[in-house]
Amino acid sequence: MWTDSELDQALADQPAGPVFSPEARARALAALRAADAAPAERGGKGWWLAAAAAVAAVTGVSATFLSGGPAPQASAAAVQSLERASGGSADVQKVEPGQYFYIATHSWSLTAAETRTGKNLDAMVEHLDEEWIPANRSDVWLRRGGYTGKHTWLIGSDAIVKAEGDGGLFEPVKQTEERGPCGDWGGRQTPELGGSPDDGKPCDQRMGDWYEPTPRFIAQLPTDPAELYDKLKADARNGKGDMLKMAAAVLASGDASREIRSTVYRALTLMPGLDVTDNAATVDGQRGVALGADDQTLRQEIVIDPATGRYIGERLVLLADGTGFWQGLKPGTVVESTSVRTGVAAKIGVAPR
């Protein structure tokens, strides 16, 4: 029979992370007492692993972290969502020869200016960009999109702009279309000062980076969650926000296998301060769970569907009263929002249904 002190020791020996409530402790004790008749020897390794697994089952601690790996540092709610997502059933969209990986990026971003009389103007403007990437990456790619002309006001109005001007707030509506092999929109890239290390290389030899991951880049990512987290942390220039955006780019890629996606989600459980910020986040009509990390002024979020492991998009949220570029905006204002939809297209320039 388990005693209270034995249960307390079992809980204490779990990795740091989720906080065990009195209710969770009571459930754990009940479960372990029910399993007390198991044949494993009380003093042996088998007994301890069985006990630890039982504690994990009722407290939400993943068995992944009971085998010597690092403890999760994200909140209990974030760990639970990420662990679900890591086992998600969403299939990787396989692109056959002659087909195209299709990705549509729908974004709203803040733009700010002043009228002729010094009144603040803040509006969210809409961009829609589509890309067709051929199965043979050396073939011609297509990118189409730009500013749609749509906007929503945070501070200001169409009437004020009509009377006092927009101060350059709105760019001209411009939809562009670019084509090029291997995504070289202006023709074959050549090495030049300030260019990319991939400039001039054959398509299949390009490494890419976190923000534009190629098959080679994804293939060289660590397969161990702790090592992948360390790489994210080392490569991020601006802390946790960058880490989330870098992870998101891999999750959105058509070259990321289910195993890679799972490793990314498990790596994010190791991020201190990562928490669920919205259990019902809606981005462009797609609903998921938002997980975010903040720098006291802004909070970067990614939105995922934990049930399937599908990446939905990202948001940037203001956390303090706005100053400078953010002047007049209140805490909680979403200042950037991006959703991603992917699929396999049979023909370049035609979105899949």
ZAMARGU-4260 file (C-alpha; in steps of 0.2 Angstrom, whole numbers, plus 5000, padded with zeros to 4 digits):
<rodrens>
0) 5000/5000/5000 | 5006/5017/4995 | 5008/5029/5010 | 5006/5048/5009 | 5025/5050/5011
5) 5029/5038/4997 | 5017/5048/4985 | 5025/5064/4990 | 5042/5057/4986 | 5036/5051/4969
10) 5029/5068/4965 | 5044/5077/4971 | 5055/5066/4960 | 5046/5071/4944 | 5054/5084/4933
15) 5050/5102/4937 | 5036/5109/4927 | 5018/5107/4931 | 5012/5111/4948 | 5002/5097/4956
20) 4986/5103/4964 | 4978/5094/4979 | 4965/5087/4967 | 4979/5080/4956 | 4988/5073/4971
25) 4972/5064/4977 | 4969/5057/4960 | 4987/5050/4960 | 4986/5042/4977 | 4969/5034/4972
30) 4977/5027/4956 | 4992/5021/4964 | 4983/5012/4978 | 4972/5004/4965 | 4988/4998/4956
35) 4996/4992/4972 | 4993/4974/4968 | 5004/4974/4952 | 5017/4960/4952 | 5032/4972/4951
40) 5044/4971/4965 | 5042/4986/4977 | 5060/4989/4978 | 5065/4986/4960 | 5067/4997/4945
45) 5051/4990/4938 | 5041/4995/4953 | 5048/5013/4952 | 5045/5015/4933 | 5027/5008/4935
50) 5024/5021/4949 | 5031/5035/4939 | 5020/5031/4925 | 5005/5030/4936 | 5009/5047/4943
55) 5012/5054/4925 | 4996/5047/4919 | 4985/5057/4932 | 4996/5073/4933 | 4998/5076/4914
60) 5017/5074/4914 | 5023/5066/4898 | 5032/5049/4900 | 5045/5057/4887 | 5052/5066/4902
65) 5053/5051/4913 | 5067/5043/4904 | 5082/5055/4908 | 5078/5069/4896 | 5077/5087/4901
70) 5061/5093/4911 | 5048/5104/4902 | 5050/5122/4907 | 5034/5128/4898 | 5018/5129/4908
75) 5008/5114/4911 | 4994/5119/4899 | 5007/5123/4886 | 5016/5106/4888 | 4999/5097/4887
80) 4994/5106/4871 | 5012/5103/4863 | 5012/5085/4868 | 4995/5082/4860 | 5001/5091/4844
85) 5017/5081/4844 | 5007/5065/4841 | 4994/5073/4829 | 4987/5064/4815 | 4988/5077/4802
90) 4996/5070/4786 | 5011/5077/4778 | 5006/5083/4761 | 5016/5073/4748 | 5019/5082/4732
95) 5020/5070/4717 | 5030/5074/4701 | 5021/5087/4691 | 5012/5094/4706 | 5015/5109/4717
100) 5015/5112/4736 | 5004/5127/4738 | 5005/5139/4753 | 4994/5154/4756 | 4999/5167/4769
105) 4985/5179/4774 | 4991/5193/4785 | 4986/5208/4794 | 4999/5220/4800 | 4999/5237/4809
110) 5004/5253/4800 | 5005/5270/4808 | 5006/5288/4802 | 4999/5306/4807 | 4987/5317/4798
115) 4992/5335/4792 | 4986/5341/4809 | 4996/5328/4819 | 4982/5316/4823 | 4987/5298/4826
120) 4982/5285/4813 | 4984/5266/4816 | 4976/5254/4804 | 4978/5235/4801 | 4981/5232/4783
125) 4979/5216/4773 | 4991/5206/4763 | 4987/5189/4754 | 5002/5180/4746 | 5001/5163/4737
130) 5016/5152/4732 | 5017/5137/4721 | 5033/5126/4724 | 5035/5112/4711 | 5040/5094/4716
135) 5056/5097/4707 | 5062/5112/4715 | 5073/5117/4700 | 5057/5120/4690 | 5048/5136/4689
140) 5040/5143/4705 | 5026/5155/4706 | 5023/5169/4719 | 5007/5180/4718 | 5000/5193/4730
145) 5003/5209/4739 | 4992/5222/4748 | 4974/5219/4745 | 4968/5237/4749 | 4958/5231/4764
150) 4961/5239/4781 | 4953/5240/4798 | 4955/5255/4810 | 4962/5254/4827 | 4964/5273/4828
155) 4957/5285/4815 | 4944/5283/4802 | 4941/5285/4783 | 4932/5302/4787 | 4948/5309/4796
160) 4959/5303/4781 | 4948/5311/4768 | 4948/5328/4778 | 4966/5328/4783 | 4976/5315/4773
165) 4983/5298/4777 | 5001/5304/4780 | 5007/5290/4769 | 4998/5277/4779 | 4992/5267/4764
170) 5003/5260/4750 | 4995/5259/4733 | 4986/5243/4730 | 4998/5232/4721 | 4996/5213/4716
175) 5012/5206/4709 | 5016/5190/4700 | 5034/5183/4700 | 5041/5167/4692 | 5058/5159/4692
180) 5066/5142/4694 | 5070/5137/4712 | 5061/5153/4718 | 5074/5165/4710 | 5061/5178/4706
185) 5072/5190/4697 | 5082/5177/4688 | 5097/5166/4694 | 5105/5173/4709 | 5123/5177/4709
190) 5135/5180/4724 | 5136/5198/4729 | 5141/5208/4744 | 5128/5206/4757 | 5119/5191/4748
195) 5115/5174/4754 | 5127/5160/4756 | 5115/5151/4744 | 5117/5163/4730 | 5122/5155/4714
200) 5121/5137/4720 | 5111/5124/4711 | 5094/5122/4719 | 5096/5106/4727 | 5112/5112/4736
205) 5104/5127/4744 | 5104/5126/4763 | 5091/5139/4767 | 5088/5145/4785 | 5075/5145/4799
210) 5064/5157/4789 | 5066/5149/4772 | 5069/5131/4776 | 5075/5120/4762 | 5074/5101/4762
215) 5093/5101/4766 | 5090/5113/4781 | 5076/5102/4788 | 5086/5086/4785 | 5100/5093/4796
220) 5090/5098/4811 | 5093/5088/4827 | 5080/5074/4829 | 5082/5075/4848 | 5070/5088/4856
225) 5083/5095/4868 | 5096/5097/4855 | 5083/5106/4843 | 5078/5118/4857 | 5097/5122/4860
230) 5099/5126/4841 | 5083/5137/4841 | 5090/5146/4856 | 5107/5148/4849 | 5101/5154/4832
235) 5088/5166/4838 | 5093/5184/4838 | 5079/5192/4848 | 5075/5179/4861 | 5059/5168/4863
240) 5049/5178/4850 | 5061/5174/4836 | 5062/5155/4842 | 5043/5154/4840 | 5044/5162/4823
245) 5058/5150/4817 | 5049/5135/4824 | 5033/5141/4815 | 5042/5142/4798 | 5047/5124/4799
250) 5030/5118/4805 | 5022/5127/4789 | 5035/5120/4777 | 5029/5106/4765 | 5046/5098/4768
255) 5044/5094/4786 | 5039/5076/4790 | 5027/5071/4804 | 5043/5066/4814 | 5051/5083/4812
260) 5035/5092/4817 | 5033/5081/4832 | 5051/5085/4837 | 5048/5104/4835 | 5033/5103/4846
265) 5042/5093/4860 | 5057/5105/4859 | 5045/5120/4863 | 5040/5112/4879 | 5057/5116/4885
270) 5055/5135/4883 | 5053/5144/4900 | 5038/5155/4901 | 5029/5148/4886 | 5011/5147/4890
275) 4993/5145/4883 | 4986/5162/4880 | 4970/5158/4871 | 4961/5141/4871 | 4950/5147/4857
280) 4961/5158/4846 | 4953/5162/4829 | 4965/5167/4814 | 4957/5169/4798 | 4942/5158/4802
285) 4953/5144/4808 | 4952/5140/4827 | 4966/5133/4838 | 4976/5135/4854 | 4988/5150/4855
290) 5004/5148/4864 | 5015/5163/4868 | 5030/5170/4876 | 5033/5188/4880 | 5047/5201/4882
295) 5036/5212/4894 | 5031/5224/4879 | 5026/5212/4866 | 5020/5193/4865 | 5024/5182/4851
300) 5011/5168/4849 | 5009/5153/4837 | 4992/5145/4835 | 4991/5127/4832 | 4978/5113/4832
305) 4983/5101/4846 | 4971/5087/4840 | 4980/5086/4823 | 4997/5094/4825 | 4993/5107/4812
310) 5001/5124/4812 | 4988/5137/4809 | 4997/5154/4811 | 5004/5167/4822 | 5000/5183/4831
315) 5009/5198/4839 | 5001/5206/4854 | 5005/5222/4863 | 5006/5220/4882 | 5008/5238/4888
320) 5001/5255/4884 | 5008/5259/4867 | 5022/5272/4865 | 5031/5278/4849 | 5025/5268/4834
325) 5012/5260/4846 | 5006/5277/4853 | 4988/5276/4859 | 4985/5257/4858 | 4980/5247/4873
330) 4987/5232/4880 | 4980/5216/4872 | 4979/5224/4855 | 4984/5212/4841 | 4996/5221/4830
335) 5001/5207/4818 | 4991/5191/4813 | 4996/5178/4800 | 4987/5163/4795 | 4993/5149/4784
340) 4984/5137/4773 | 4993/5123/4763 | 4989/5110/4750 | 4994/5101/4734 | 4990/5109/4718
345) 4989/5100/4701 | 4993/5115/4691 | 5003/5131/4694 | 4993/5146/4697 | 4978/5137/4702
350) 4974/5135/4721 | 4969/5117/4727 | 4951/5116/4733
</rodrens>
